[in-house]
Amino acid sequence: MIIDRIRDSDGYRREALRLGGEQIHTPRGLDVFNPYTGKRVGTVAMASVELLRRAITIAHGYRPTLSRFERAAILQRAAALLRERSAEASDLITAESGLSKMDSLYEIGRVCDVLGFGAGEVLRDDGQVFSCDLTPHGKRRKVITMREPLLGVIAAITPFNHPMNQVAHKVVPSIATNNRMVLKPSEKVPLSALYFADVLYEAGLPPAMLQVVTGDPREIGDELLTHPAVDLITFTGGVGIGKYIAGKAGYRRIVLELGGNDPLIVMDDADLDKASDLAVQGSYKNSGQRCTAVKRMLVHQAVAGAFTELVVEKTRRWRYGDPVDPANQMGTVIDEPAARLFEARVNEAVAQGARLLTGNTREGALYAPTVLDQVRPDMAVVREETFGPVSPIITFRNVDEAIAIANGTAYGLSSGVCTNRMDVATRFAQELHVGTVNLWEVPGYRIELTPFGGIKDSGLGYKEGVQEAIKSFTNCKTFTLPW
């Protein structure tokens, strides 16, 4: 596949659709801007409904026959290529998303992990064998299970907060299972998705297995959700859009990974230095733009004062600013409207009685790490998902109250717990209404292989993570035979 990407001396990229090995430029383009500088860093083609249908037709008409070895080799080569180009790839993520170089380099490492775990899972046949002579009514037979690719196409829609890793978590399991995917990346950060696709093509992926369409979701979104050749829709993003997808999808499989409102719960026996480290890292990495970021700090009233002092001190030391400066730990949020929303929510909370301890200053899309205490659970800053670097502190009196506050939102994605008492830790593990409970870790901790996902408004219970996504992207068939 020959890439005819157009770049000028400043790195500006004019990108085409990726359809069946062709580069399709369109009369209309969608501009991509650097959130920190405001400079246009690229333009991508805007797909029409007709071009989207063409992409789906190409994908549906192709039947991959790659062996397990061939699929694993493609993923391994792609990981090797991406590691070699990590500086360039991370520069692109930083340019279009405003994430710091620290965060974008870390993201490239995670993408390579996804590719590596995908290659490993391809080589592992998880088929099961059942004997049938287990009851008086059984027979001398065996039942063998096998996983097969879907008959139709997978439609994937990815968000802005992890411009390449969220793409990898959908594309890699699709390749691993010999499926065909049409990918629609976020219109805010499409360049990284196209870069990743090109790496896969270079590594040997048949282009028909992955089509990439960019454009306005208001124009092409419904067609992607309702086209009769689409068997499965996988989406990561906001709750409102996720529920819209569920309403439009009809009789097809949907995998929704939606928002989170994740607590870090700090008990009175906790090592406060360690807990406050987790609090600030969980709040500010990736500019706080993670569904598993620490969105609420629930702190036992006996240690709330000392914990809060440590969080404020460490927040003030958190370096933020120009994303390309390697010394900065945090860059911008995705755009100025997002930063304005955080500012407004914090101001509203202060007007309702919360106390601003540091932060809440804004310059364009650059928003300072912010700490609030005296926060109540009914305030919008914690009732809703505040998708940025804001640390609201809520106090509680005992374990029962902590569990009630933690479970008191519409979300149920993840959580972190800081305690050394196993009886308390196991209560949280059993009674928190979430998909993940991490003891002495941030809510966002996982590896790219392990199951990940939430309940309630955080998702339908289907899991991401390479292994679980492979299961979601396949049909299980049983074969029985005399034995």
C-alpha positions, 0 to 999 in steps of 0.5 A: 500500500503506497501512502501519498500523505502530503506534509509540508516542512512544518509537519502539516499533514493532509490525509485521505480516507483509507479504503481497500488500499486506496487513498481517497481525497475528498473535496471537503476536509476537516481541519485538526488543530493543536490545542496549545498553539491553535495552529492547524496541524492537519486536514483529513478527508470528510467521508460522505455517506456514499464513501462510507458505504463503499468502505463497508462494501469493500470490508464485507466483500473480503474474507480473510484467510490469514493463518494464526502465524500470519496474523501474529506476525503482522501484529509483531511487525507492527509493534516493532515498527511503532517502537522504532518510530515512537518519537514521531508517533508520540509527536503526532499524538501531542500535536493533535491532542495537546497531551504532554510528551510524557503522556504520549510516549507512554501511550505509544508503549501501551499501543505496543503492548496491545499489539504484543498481547494480540499477537500472543492471543492469536497463537493461543487456541482457547477452544474447549473440549467437553465429554458427553458421557457425564450423565445417564442420558449422555453419549460417548461423544465429544463437544469441541468449541471453536471461535470464528470471525463474524459474518458481517463487518465490525464498526468501530468508533473511538474517542479523543482521549487516547488517540492511538491506544483506543484505536488499537484496542479495537483494531488489534482484536479484529485483526487477531480474529480475522475480522474486517473493520470500518474504523471511524476515529474521533474527528478531534484526533484522526491523525493518530488513527491514520498513522496507526493504520499505515503502520499495520498496512506496512506490517502486511495487513491486507488493506480490506481488513481495515478501512478508515473513514474520517468525517463529521459523525452527524453526517455518517454516524447513522449509516455506520450504525444501521448498515445491514452489513454491520454485525457489531458496533464497538464504541468508546465515548460519552454516555449520551452517544452510547445510549443513542447507539444502543437505540439505533443499533437494532438487532446487532451486537454492541460493545459500549465502553462509556464514562466513569466517575471513579473514586479513590477511597482513602481510609484512616489507616492509609499511608497518606504519602502513598495515597496522595501520590496515587491521588494526584497521578490518577487525577492529572495523568493524560490531563485527567482525560481518562474514563478511569481517572480519579474523579472523586477523592473519598477520604475518611474524616479522621485523616482528611486534613493531612491528606488534603494538605499533601494533595495540594502540595503535590498538585502545586508541584505538578508541572504543566504547560507546553505539551512538547516540553519534556519536563512538563507532566501535563499539557492541555485538555482537548480544546478550550470549550472543555477547559471552560466547562471545568472552570464553570463546574468548579466555580459553581461548586465554590458558589455552592460551598466548596473551597478552592484550594489551588488551580482553576486558572485557564488559558485557552485549552490549558487548565491548571490542576485543581483541588477542591474540598468541602465538596458534597456528593450532589454537586455537579463537579462530582455528580457528573463526569468532569473529564479533566484535571480536577480533584474534588475531596469528599469526606466520610465517617465510616465504611458504610458511608464511603460505599454509599457515596461511591455507589451514589452516581450513575456510573460504575467503571472503576475505583481505587482503595487505600487501606491496609485492612483486608476486611475493609478491602474485601468489603469494597471489592464485594460491595462497590458497584463497579467493574474494577476495584484496585487496592493501593492503585489508581482506578485506571490501573490495568494491563492491556490484556486483562478484562476492563469495563463497567456497569450502569452508565459505564457500559453494558458489561462487555469487557475490553482488554485484548482477551475479552475483546477477542471473545466479543468479536467472534462467534462461538461454534460447537462441533460434536463427534463420536468418541 
